[in-house]
Every structure is written in structure tokens, then in C-alpha cells.
């Protein structure tokens, strides 16, 4: 292989790992928030139960111009200490969680959004399983600062979350710890946080754990922010959606992830087995 070819391969590999780190950090962020909310929609699964293969969640509606404008306006409203303290109370749980997701990626160059659906499992001690089932099967496991992927042909690949000194991957461990602990101070170290100024005022008599909320995250690191864009989480007793919008003025791309059928409780043996993906090939 020529020197030029080796340089091209290294550049391509670096770019690919950066994209993987971006996807994994966003997925882990939203799933951790789900695990940290205060109640489940359904009773916990029994020890012999695994995630159902039936996908019945409705597809999210595309955002209107007005909704996009409201989200953009959120990032002009820095979160108050009072609002963040109230939200921290809702995020102070560490429970095994499973559920379903549907993701729509809206790209300016495409007439129709890209749709994917599947299931996820999150465990504070094991990590994250993100199992896409439509339009084709793939499996991603995040554990021990490693990203393990199995494509639709069954090929397994391993990636280190700290590869090439990627700032997103390096930031991920403390980001996870801050969210799992509901540690707003730690979260604020890496992100500027935004919440609607009227969020508490419009629900003064509602119990904190039942208030609907919206939280905007904007990375302080320019490279991280350039890769991730603005991340908007919203929910009530559970997180309901995540919206990621490109921060480039001339690009209208955005991604929606909607979560449904969330269950919290001890993971089954079948669910735990998914975290062993790639163990044999890693030896």
C-alpha cells in the first residue's frame, strides 16, 4: 500500500470512529435519561421475559416550522438554578430499563425521512444495548468504554470509545455519571443548559415528579458541539423524546427519537446475555 493510500485509510478510519462516537454518545444520553426518570409505564418484566419483537409504537410527526422555531428559542433561555434543582430530583434514580424506540432522521437532501425502529436495554452496571430491528437488524452494545457492533450480516466490530483522543468519547464517562446521579453541577461543566423560563411558573401546584419538562443541551467544547448540534430532551415522569438539530444555519437536518413501552426492573437472563456480544472474538 502506498503512503498516500495509508493516509487516506487513516483519515477514513478516524472519521468513521468520530461518527460512531457521536451516535453512541447521543443514544447513551437519551437512554440514561430514560433510566433516571421516576416511574415506568408498565410493570417490570419477569426474570424469564425478554423484549418483545413486536414493534407497535407510532411514528413521530415531523416538526412544523413553528415547533422548530420554539426549539431554537429554547436556546435563548438559560436554565435557572431552581428549575435545574427540580429536574435533578426526577433524575436521581438508577434502574435497569428496557423499551422501544422509533427514530426519524430528516435530511434536507431527501424527500422522506429515514425511519428506524427497535428496542433498547440500559443497565447502570452493564451498559447499553441498542437493537435496531427495522429496516434491518443491527445490534450495538456500549460497555466498559467500548462500542461493539454487529451488522445485518452478523459481522462484529470493536471500537474503543477513547480512540484518537476524540473529545466526544473522552467526555462520555463523566457525562454518564452526571446524568445517572442527577448531578446538574457536573453536567453543567460540559454543557450549557437551557429550560423554558415559564416551565415552573405554569405548573406551580404540580408535584415535581409529575411536571412536564424540556431541557436543552449545548456542548461547551466547539468540536463536540459541531458534531452533536443542539440536543433537546422532553418528558414528564418519563422522557418521551429526544430531538437533535444541526447547528449549521444553512442545514435543516434534524433527528427525532421517540421512546415508548418503557419498563423498569431487573433484567432477564436473555437480556443480560446481549451484553456478552463480542466477548469470544475479543479474546
N, C-alpha and C positions, 0 to 999 in steps of 0.2 A: 504494500500500500504506500502510495506517495505521501510526502509530507503534507501536501495540500489536502489530500483525502483524509488524512488523520485529523487535521484541524477541523474539517467540515464535520466529521463524525463526532468530535468532542463538542463542537458547538451545538449540534443537533441533540446530543445526549443531555447537555446542560439545559437546553430549552425544554426538553421533554420532562426532565425531573422538576423543573420550575413549574410547569403546568400541573403535574401530578401533585406537587406540594400545595398549589393554590386550591385545587379541587378538594384534596383531603382536609385542608385546614378549614374550609368553609363547611364541608359536610360534618366534620367533628364538632365545629362550633354549634351548629343548629341542633345536632343530636344531643350534645351535652346540655343545652338549654332545655330540651325536652325532658331529659332525665332529671333535671334540677327543679322542675315545677312541682306544684304541691299536691296533685291528685291525678288519678288515672281515669280515663273514660270508661274502662271496662275492668272487671275483676282480673287479678293476676292469673297468668297461665299456670296450670299444674305442672309438676315436675316432668310429666310424660308428654306435655304438649309442646309442639313446635309451631313456628309461624305458619299460618295457613297460606297455601299457594294461591288462593282466590283473591284477586285484586278488584275491589269494588268501589274504591274511592273516586269521587267525581273529579273531573279535570278542572283546574283553576281557570277562572275567566281572565282573559287578557286585560291588563291595566288600561284604563282610559287615560286620556291626556290630563284630565283633572286629577286622577289618582296619582299619576306620575308627578304632577306639579306639587301635590300635597306632600309626597315623599321628599321631593327636593327641598320643600320649605322646612321640613323637619330639621334639616342640617343647618338651619339658621337659628335653632333654639337649643343652646347648650343645656344639658340636664342639670337640674338643681340638686343640691345635697339631700333635700327632703325627699324628692322623687326617687333618687337612687337608693336611699336607705329603705324606702318602702319596697322597692323592687328586690333589693337584696334579701328581704325576708322570704320572698317567694322562690328564690334561687338556692336556698340553703338546705338542699336535700341531696342524698347520694343513693340513688336507687337503680337497680337493673331495670332496663326499659327496652321494650320492643314495639314495633308498629309498622305502618305502611307509609310510603311516600309517593307522590307524583310530582314530577319536575317538568317544567316547560322552559325551554331556552328560546328566547325571542332574539333573532338575529336580523339586523337591518337588511342583509343581502338575501334573506329568504322570505317567501310569501307566507309560509306557515311555520309555526314554532316547532321545535324538536321536542317530542314527548318521550319521557321515560318513566317507568313505574317499577316499584319493587318494595322491598322490606329492609328494615334495619334492626340491629340489636346493639344496645350500648350497655357496657358494664364498667363501673368505676375501677374495678380491679383487672378486668380482662382487656378492655379496649372497645373497638367499634367494628361491627360487621355491616357493610353496605352492599346489599344483594339486589342488583338490578335484574328484573325478570322480563321486561318488555322495553324495547322491541326485540332484544336478545338477552341471553343470560350472561351476566358477568358477576364476579364476586370480588370485593375489596375488603381487606382486613387491615386495620390500623392497631398495632400493639407494640409496646416496648420501643417507641420511636422508629418503627419500621412500617413500611407500606408494602403489603403483599397483594398482588393482583392475579386473578385467574380470568383469562379471556374466554370468549364463547367457544373456542376450540379446546379449552382445558389447559392451555399453557400457563404456567405460573412464573411470575417475575417478582423479584425482591428489590426494594428501593430503600435506602437509608433516608430518614427524614432530615438528617443534618448534612446531606450531600452537598458538596461545593459551597459550603458556608451560606446556604440560602437563608436570607433573613426571615422568610415566612416560616420555614421549617424550624429554625432556631427559636422563633418566638412562640411556637405552638405549645411546648410543655407548660410554660408559665401561664399562657392563655387558658389552657385546660384547667389548671389548678385554680385560677381566679374564678372561673365560671362555676366550677363544681363547689367551691366554698362560698359562693355568693360574695366574693371579695371584690367589691366595687373599686376600692382603692388600688388594688393590684391591676384590675382591668383598665383603670384609668391611666396606668403607667404606659400602656402601649396603644390605647385608643382614646380619641376624643369621643365623648358620649353625648347623645342628643335625645331629648324627650320632649313631647308637646308641652308647652307651658301650662295648658289648661287641663292636663291629664288628671291631676289630683283634684283640682277645683270642681270638675264636672262629676266627680264620684265621691263627695265628701263623707257620706254615711256608709259607703260600701266597705265591707271587711277587706283588708289588704290582699288576702289570698284570692279574693274574687274579683278584683279590679282588672278590667282590660287594660293592656299596656302596649306601648310601642317604644322600641329602643333602637336608635341609630348608632352604628359603629363606624368610625372613620380612623384608619390607622395613622399613627403619627409618623411612622417611617415612610418616606416618599416612595421607595421601591415596593413596599408591601401594599401601600395604598394604590399605586399604579396597577398592581396585579389584581387586587381584590375588589377595588371600587368601594362604593358605599354599601354597607350591609344593614338591612332593616329587619328586625325581628318584631313580631307582634303575637299577642296571645291573651289569655285570661288566666284560668287555673292551669292551662297547658299552653305551650307555644303552638300556634296554629299555622304560621307561615314564615318563610324567610324570602326576602327579595334582595337580590344583588343587582345593582345598576352600575353600568360603566360610568366612570367619572370623566370621560372624554367628551367635550362639548359637542363634537361633530358625530358622535356614535350614539345610536338609540338602543343598543343591545341591553337586555336585562334577563335575569333568570328568576323564576319563581319556583319555590319548593313548598308544597303543602303536605302537612302531616295529619294522618287520621288513624283511628283504631289503635291508639296508643295504650299499651298495657304496662304496668309496673309490678315487679315481683321477682322472685327467684327464677333464674334461668333454668331451663330443662337441660338434660344431658345432650340432647340433639343440638340445642342452641350453643351450648358451651363447646361442642365438638367443632363448630365452624371456626372457632378461634385457632384451631390447630392447623389451618391451611398453610401449606408450605413447610411444615416442620421437618418432614423427611427430606425434602430437596435441599434444605438449609444445612443438613448435616454433612 
